[in-house]
Amino acid sequence: MDDLAEVACSAASPIGGSNIDDLLTEAEALLDGGRLDEAESLCRSIGLECAPAVYACGTLALRSGDASAAATLFRAAELLAPTVAAFSVGSARALLDLKDAAAALERARVALGLDPSLTVAHRLAAEAAASLGHHAQAARHLICVTEEMPDDANAWNALGLARMRVGELETAV
């Protein structure tokens, strides 16, 4: 957690700052173990003024299939800590699940503005751009993905399709 977020969490949480990282790690372990209710309870006990806790609640909502709640929680995390690219990535993912490609593309762009090397943000931007029919833009993002993950067959396939859709047949295969 960055220093600003840690200070904000410490000030806002009823638990206190020294234990927040440990509690978030515990919540993540519960989440990974499929114990969603326990993870959510722990996140909420940290305090919803704490951006990482809000983000964790968004992750829980997304995993339980509630993309609308996830989008709201991820956006709240973004507003609490606007310099954390992962929070914008979470928003983009939830917005894609809600079929709001334009908003998802904007959130992915915000994440890339914070960290241009973030492969997952390029992947989400490509998916959103393709959904909007912006195939050249999707191809540009997919090139970044394939450069970072040269063994990703899905990215190469999507890149080939995007190139075909913009008429770059010789580079589509």
LOVO-949884 format. One line per 2 residues: number of its first residue (from 1); for each residue x, y, z of N, C-alpha, C. Coordinates in Angstrom, 2 decimals. Last residue first. Layout:
# LOVO-949884
NUM> X/Y/Z/X/Y/Z/X/Y/Z | ...;
This chain:
# LOVO-949884
173> -2.33/-12.68/-40.03/-2.09/-14.09/-39.79/-0.85/-14.35/-39.01 | -2.41/-9.96/-40.41/-3.44/-10.56/-39.56/-3.15/-12.01/-39.22;
171> -0.82/-8.76/-42.19/-0.27/-8.88/-40.83/-1.24/-9.57/-39.88 | -2.37/-8.82/-44.50/-1.04/-9.43/-44.54/-0.43/-9.58/-43.15;
169> -4.70/-7.39/-43.80/-4.76/-8.83/-43.98/-3.40/-9.49/-43.96 | -5.82/-5.00/-42.53/-4.39/-5.36/-42.54/-4.26/-6.86/-42.67;
167> -8.46/-4.19/-42.20/-7.94/-4.41/-43.54/-6.47/-4.72/-43.64 | -9.51/-4.11/-39.75/-9.06/-2.81/-40.27/-8.39/-2.97/-41.65;
165> -10.07/-6.77/-39.31/-11.19/-5.83/-39.35/-10.79/-4.43/-39.84 | -7.53/-7.87/-39.14/-8.39/-8.21/-40.28/-9.51/-7.19/-40.43;
163> -6.72/-6.80/-36.68/-6.02/-6.40/-37.92/-6.85/-6.73/-39.15 | -8.47/-8.16/-34.99/-8.52/-6.69/-35.06/-7.85/-6.21/-36.35;
161> -7.62/-10.81/-35.43/-8.98/-10.40/-35.77/-9.09/-8.88/-35.91 | -4.98/-10.64/-34.43/-5.23/-11.02/-35.82/-6.61/-10.60/-36.28;
159> -5.55/-10.00/-31.74/-4.79/-9.07/-32.57/-5.01/-9.37/-34.05 | -6.84/-12.33/-30.92/-7.59/-11.07/-30.93/-6.88/-10.02/-31.79;
157> -4.64/-14.09/-31.17/-5.86/-14.32/-31.94/-6.66/-13.01/-32.05 | -2.89/-13.00/-29.28/-2.49/-13.07/-30.70/-3.71/-13.26/-31.59;
155> -4.42/-13.38/-26.96/-4.06/-12.02/-27.38/-3.66/-12.00/-28.85 | -4.55/-16.18/-26.89/-5.78/-15.39/-27.00/-5.49/-13.97/-27.47;
153> -1.87/-16.94/-26.54/-2.56/-17.26/-27.80/-3.83/-16.44/-27.97 | 0.80/-15.67/-25.21/-0.64/-15.55/-24.99/-1.40/-15.73/-26.31;
151> 3.51/-15.53/-25.37/2.91/-16.87/-25.45/1.39/-16.85/-25.27 | 4.30/-12.88/-24.95/4.39/-13.44/-26.30/3.78/-14.84/-26.45;
149> 3.49/-10.48/-23.27/3.09/-11.87/-23.07/3.11/-12.59/-24.42 | 4.43/-8.05/-24.15/4.68/-8.43/-22.76/4.42/-9.91/-22.50;
147> 3.55/-8.09/-26.79/4.97/-7.83/-26.51/5.34/-8.26/-25.10 | 0.84/-8.49/-26.51/1.64/-9.58/-27.07/3.14/-9.35/-26.88;
145> 0.10/-6.00/-25.41/-0.12/-7.23/-24.66/0.79/-8.35/-25.18 | 0.76/-4.24/-27.48/1.42/-4.10/-26.16/1.28/-5.38/-25.35;
143> -1.04/-5.19/-29.37/0.40/-5.26/-29.65/1.18/-5.15/-28.34 | -3.42/-4.46/-28.19/-3.07/-5.88/-28.23/-1.61/-6.09/-28.60;
141> -3.44/-1.70/-28.64/-3.35/-2.21/-27.27/-2.93/-3.68/-27.25 | -3.65/-1.71/-31.44/-2.51/-1.05/-30.78/-2.33/-1.56/-29.36;
139> -6.11/-3.03/-31.81/-4.87/-3.65/-32.29/-3.65/-3.02/-31.60 | -7.88/-1.13/-30.80/-7.77/-2.43/-30.13/-6.45/-3.10/-30.53;
137> -7.53/0.84/-32.75/-7.13/1.12/-31.37/-6.96/-0.19/-30.59 | -8.63/-0.53/-34.89/-7.23/-0.09/-34.96/-6.70/0.21/-33.56;
135> -11.29/-0.94/-34.03/-10.39/-2.07/-34.18/-8.92/-1.67/-34.29 | -13.71/0.08/-32.59/-12.45/0.80/-32.79/-11.32/-0.23/-32.91;
133> -16.07/-1.06/-31.83/-15.75/-1.04/-33.25/-14.50/-0.27/-33.59 | -16.49/-1.41/-29.19/-16.99/-0.16/-29.76/-16.74/-0.05/-31.26;
131> -15.16/-3.75/-28.76/-16.62/-3.73/-28.56/-17.26/-2.50/-29.17 | -12.54/-2.83/-29.11/-13.12/-3.75/-30.09/-14.64/-3.78/-29.99;
129> -12.31/-1.28/-26.76/-12.21/-0.64/-28.08/-12.82/-1.54/-29.15 | -12.51/-3.30/-24.80/-13.50/-2.23/-24.86/-13.49/-1.57/-26.24;
127> -10.24/-4.85/-25.39/-11.58/-5.46/-25.38/-12.67/-4.40/-25.52 | -8.23/-2.92/-25.07/-8.43/-3.58/-26.36/-9.82/-4.19/-26.46;
125> -8.49/-2.33/-22.36/-8.70/-1.27/-23.34/-8.96/-1.87/-24.72 | -7.79/-4.83/-21.30/-9.15/-4.32/-21.10/-9.47/-3.20/-22.09;
123> -5.09/-4.93/-22.13/-6.03/-5.98/-22.53/-7.48/-5.49/-22.40 | -4.04/-2.69/-20.85/-4.03/-2.76/-22.32/-5.04/-3.80/-22.82;
121> -4.40/-3.56/-18.22/-5.12/-2.36/-18.68/-5.15/-2.31/-20.21 | -2.63/-5.70/-18.15/-4.06/-5.96/-17.97/-4.89/-4.75/-18.42;
119> -0.14/-4.38/-18.43/-0.65/-5.26/-19.49/-2.15/-5.49/-19.36 | 1.08/-1.41/-17.85/0.13/-2.32/-17.20/-0.60/-3.17/-18.26;
117> 2.72/0.60/-18.66/3.17/-0.77/-18.90/2.20/-1.82/-18.35 | 1.72/3.08/-17.85/1.61/2.69/-19.27/2.03/1.24/-19.56;
115> 0.08/4.03/-15.28/1.11/3.02/-15.49/0.99/2.48/-16.91 | -1.62/6.20/-15.56/-0.88/6.05/-14.30/0.28/5.06/-14.44;
113> -2.66/5.79/-18.04/-2.04/7.08/-17.76/-1.20/7.04/-16.50 | -3.82/3.33/-17.66/-2.62/3.41/-18.50/-1.91/4.75/-18.35;
111> -6.01/4.12/-16.10/-5.00/3.20/-15.55/-3.71/3.28/-16.34 | -7.34/5.69/-18.01/-6.86/6.31/-16.77/-5.77/5.43/-16.16;
109> -7.97/3.71/-19.87/-7.06/4.80/-20.26/-6.50/5.51/-19.02 | -9.79/2.27/-18.38/-8.54/1.62/-18.78/-7.52/2.67/-19.19;
107> -11.83/4.17/-18.23/-11.16/3.76/-17.00/-9.83/3.06/-17.31 | -12.53/4.31/-21.00/-12.05/5.51/-20.28/-11.30/5.13/-19.01;
105> -13.43/1.72/-21.44/-12.26/2.22/-22.18/-11.68/3.44/-21.48 | -15.69/1.72/-19.80/-14.57/0.81/-19.52/-13.30/1.28/-20.21;
103> -17.32/3.53/-21.13/-16.84/3.87/-19.78/-15.65/2.98/-19.41 | -17.69/2.02/-23.49/-17.14/3.38/-23.55/-16.57/3.79/-22.18;
101> -18.86/-0.40/-22.65/-17.52/-0.39/-23.24/-16.89/1.00/-23.25 | -20.70/-1.71/-20.67/-20.49/-0.28/-20.87/-19.06/-0.08/-21.38;
99> -21.33/-4.26/-19.81/-21.48/-3.94/-21.24/-21.42/-2.44/-21.50 | -20.62/-5.01/-17.33/-21.92/-4.33/-17.44/-22.23/-3.92/-18.89;
97> -18.09/-5.91/-17.81/-19.10/-6.90/-17.42/-20.51/-6.32/-17.53 | -16.91/-3.42/-18.19/-17.02/-4.35/-19.32/-18.06/-5.42/-19.04;
95> -17.05/-2.51/-15.57/-17.83/-1.82/-16.61/-17.95/-2.68/-17.87 | -15.24/-4.23/-14.32/-16.66/-4.26/-13.93/-17.53/-3.60/-15.00;
93> -12.83/-3.45/-15.63/-13.32/-4.83/-15.70/-14.82/-4.90/-15.39 | -12.65/-0.72/-14.90/-12.77/-1.11/-16.31/-13.34/-2.51/-16.44;
91> -12.36/-0.92/-12.10/-13.52/-0.25/-12.68/-13.73/-0.67/-14.12 | -9.87/-2.22/-12.02/-11.06/-2.86/-11.46/-12.33/-2.24/-12.02;
89> -8.29/-0.20/-13.13/-8.41/-1.48/-13.83/-9.65/-2.22/-13.33 | -8.46/1.68/-11.11/-9.05/1.99/-12.41/-9.23/0.73/-13.24;
87> -7.01/0.31/-9.17/-8.40/0.66/-8.89/-9.13/1.00/-10.19 | -4.47/0.12/-10.25/-5.26/-1.11/-10.08/-6.73/-0.80/-9.82;
85> -3.36/2.69/-10.08/-3.85/2.20/-11.37/-4.75/0.98/-11.21 | -3.72/5.16/-7.89/-3.52/3.71/-7.89/-4.18/3.12/-9.13;
83> -4.33/7.81/-7.56/-3.05/7.49/-8.20/-2.75/5.99/-8.25 | -6.69/8.26/-6.15/-6.69/8.41/-7.61/-5.37/8.07/-8.30;
81> -8.24/7.07/-3.78/-6.80/6.98/-4.08/-6.62/7.06/-5.60 | -10.95/7.67/-3.75/-10.20/7.75/-2.50/-8.69/7.76/-2.74;
79> -11.65/7.17/-6.40/-11.82/8.53/-5.87/-11.04/8.72/-4.57 | -11.14/4.43/-6.56/-10.42/5.38/-7.42/-10.48/6.80/-6.86;
77> -13.04/3.49/-4.76/-11.62/3.30/-4.45/-10.77/4.25/-5.29 | -15.32/4.15/-6.23/-15.09/4.78/-4.93/-13.63/4.65/-4.53;
75> -14.98/2.40/-8.36/-14.94/3.85/-8.62/-14.71/4.61/-7.31 | -15.30/-0.02/-7.02/-14.01/0.29/-7.65/-13.89/1.79/-7.92;
73> -18.02/0.28/-6.23/-16.96/0.18/-5.23/-15.59/0.49/-5.82 | -19.32/0.38/-8.73/-19.47/1.48/-7.77/-18.33/1.46/-6.75;
71> -18.58/-2.09/-9.81/-18.22/-0.84/-10.51/-18.29/0.35/-9.55 | -19.78/-3.82/-7.94/-18.32/-3.79/-8.11/-17.88/-2.49/-8.77;
69> -22.48/-3.38/-8.38/-21.90/-3.01/-7.08/-20.39/-2.90/-7.19 | -22.49/-4.41/-11.03/-22.94/-3.05/-10.74/-22.36/-2.55/-9.41;
67> -21.70/-7.06/-10.85/-20.83/-6.11/-11.54/-21.22/-4.66/-11.25 | -21.93/-9.52/-9.01/-22.62/-8.23/-8.94/-21.72/-7.14/-9.53;
65> -20.62/-11.95/-8.82/-21.48/-11.71/-9.97/-22.22/-10.39/-9.96 | -18.74/-12.39/-6.95/-20.06/-12.94/-6.65/-21.07/-12.63/-7.76;
63> -16.60/-11.02/-8.00/-16.53/-12.49/-7.94/-17.88/-13.12/-7.65 | -17.53/-8.40/-7.59/-17.32/-8.89/-8.95/-17.28/-10.42/-8.97;
61> -17.57/-8.28/-4.79/-18.81/-8.09/-5.54/-18.67/-8.65/-6.96 | -14.83/-8.63/-4.27/-15.81/-9.60/-3.77/-17.11/-9.50/-4.55;
59> -13.85/-6.32/-5.43/-13.41/-7.62/-5.95/-14.38/-8.71/-5.51 | -15.03/-4.44/-3.75/-15.37/-4.47/-5.17/-15.01/-5.80/-5.80;
57> -13.67/-5.03/-1.40/-15.12/-5.25/-1.45/-15.61/-5.29/-2.89 | -11.13/-4.17/-2.23/-11.34/-5.58/-1.90/-12.83/-5.93/-1.90;
55> -11.66/-1.42/-2.49/-11.27/-2.21/-3.67/-11.51/-3.70/-3.41 | -12.08/-0.83/0.17/-13.18/-0.62/-0.78/-12.91/-1.44/-2.04;
53> -9.52/-1.39/1.11/-10.66/-2.16/1.62/-11.85/-2.03/0.69 | -7.98/0.55/-0.24/-7.76/-0.88/-0.50/-8.89/-1.77/0.02;
51> -9.23/3.00/0.83/-9.33/2.61/-0.57/-9.04/1.13/-0.82 | -11.16/3.45/3.54/-9.85/2.91/3.19/-9.93/2.35/1.77;
49> -13.64/3.94/4.25/-12.89/5.12/3.87/-11.48/4.72/3.43 | -14.76/1.63/5.16/-14.97/1.95/3.76/-14.37/3.29/3.35;
47> -12.92/-0.55/7.22/-13.51/0.77/7.03/-13.60/1.13/5.57 | -12.48/-3.04/8.29/-11.34/-2.13/8.13/-11.83/-0.71/7.95;
45> -14.89/-4.29/8.11/-14.42/-3.92/9.45/-13.23/-2.97/9.37 | -15.05/-4.84/5.42/-15.93/-3.78/5.95/-15.48/-3.36/7.36;
43> -13.21/-6.93/5.28/-12.98/-5.68/4.54/-13.81/-4.55/5.12 | -14.51/-8.86/6.90/-13.21/-8.33/7.30/-12.92/-7.00/6.60;
41> -16.79/-9.34/5.34/-16.92/-8.86/6.71/-15.62/-8.22/7.19 | -15.60/-10.38/3.02/-16.35/-9.13/2.97/-16.49/-8.52/4.36;
39> -14.47/-12.73/4.02/-13.60/-11.70/3.44/-14.32/-10.36/3.41 | -16.78/-14.11/4.77/-15.79/-13.75/5.79/-14.86/-12.64/5.29;
37> -18.01/-14.41/2.26/-18.70/-13.70/3.34/-17.72/-13.24/4.42 | -16.09/-15.91/0.74/-16.47/-14.55/0.38/-17.11/-13.77/1.52;
35> -13.98/-18.00/0.60/-14.75/-17.64/1.80/-15.16/-16.17/1.67 | -12.24/-18.81/-1.35/-13.66/-18.92/-1.62/-14.55/-18.57/-0.44;
33> -9.58/-18.33/-1.00/-10.09/-19.60/-0.51/-11.58/-19.78/-0.70 | -9.37/-15.72/-1.85/-8.78/-16.77/-2.68/-9.27/-18.16/-2.27;
31> -10.59/-14.54/0.40/-11.18/-14.40/-0.92/-10.68/-15.51/-1.85 | -8.74/-15.15/2.38/-10.11/-15.64/2.51/-10.80/-15.63/1.14;
29> -6.57/-13.72/1.33/-6.46/-15.17/1.49/-7.86/-15.80/1.63 | -7.59/-11.11/1.51/-7.24/-11.67/0.20/-7.15/-13.19/0.26;
27> -7.79/-10.87/4.28/-9.00/-10.80/3.46/-8.75/-11.39/2.07 | -5.05/-10.97/4.94/-5.96/-12.02/5.42/-7.24/-12.05/4.59;
25> -4.25/-8.61/3.74/-3.65/-9.87/3.30/-4.54/-11.04/3.72 | -5.73/-6.83/5.27/-6.00/-6.93/3.83/-5.41/-8.21/3.25;
23> -4.50/-7.28/7.76/-5.92/-7.60/7.58/-6.29/-7.71/6.11 | -1.92/-6.35/7.24/-2.12/-7.74/7.63/-3.58/-8.17/7.41;
21> -2.47/-3.65/6.68/-1.87/-4.50/5.65/-2.07/-5.97/5.96 | -3.54/-2.88/9.23/-4.35/-2.86/8.01/-3.76/-3.74/6.92;
19> -2.17/-2.63/11.61/-2.70/-3.95/11.28/-3.40/-4.00/9.93 | -1.46/0.02/11.87/-0.40/-0.99/11.88/-0.90/-2.35/11.43;
17> -3.78/1.72/11.87/-2.95/1.54/10.69/-2.00/0.38/10.71 | -7.00/0.74/13.14/-5.66/1.31/13.31/-4.73/0.86/12.21;
15> -9.73/0.21/13.23/-8.78/-0.81/13.66/-7.40/-0.23/13.92 | -11.35/2.07/12.13/-11.47/1.89/13.57/-10.42/0.93/14.12;
13> -9.83/4.11/9.64/-10.20/2.79/10.13/-10.33/2.76/11.64 | -8.88/6.62/8.96/-10.30/6.33/8.80/-10.73/5.03/9.48;
11> -6.16/6.70/9.41/-6.99/7.75/9.99/-8.46/7.35/10.00 | -5.32/4.49/7.97/-5.05/4.57/9.40/-5.96/5.57/10.08;
9> -6.06/5.20/5.37/-6.67/4.04/6.03/-6.49/4.10/7.53 | -4.39/7.41/4.96/-5.85/7.57/4.88/-6.54/6.42/5.58;
7> -1.88/6.20/5.22/-2.26/7.27/6.14/-3.77/7.44/6.16 | -2.03/4.43/3.04/-1.86/3.91/4.40/-2.26/4.95/5.44;
5> -2.23/6.17/0.88/-3.35/5.28/1.18/-3.25/4.74/2.60 | 0.32/7.37/1.09/-0.89/8.18/1.19/-2.10/7.31/1.56;
3> 2.09/5.18/0.74/2.06/5.92/2.00/0.78/6.73/2.17 | 0.53/2.26/-0.79/1.38/3.44/-0.81/1.17/4.26/0.46;
1> 0.86/-1.16/0.00/0.00/0.00/0.00/0.90/1.23/0.00;
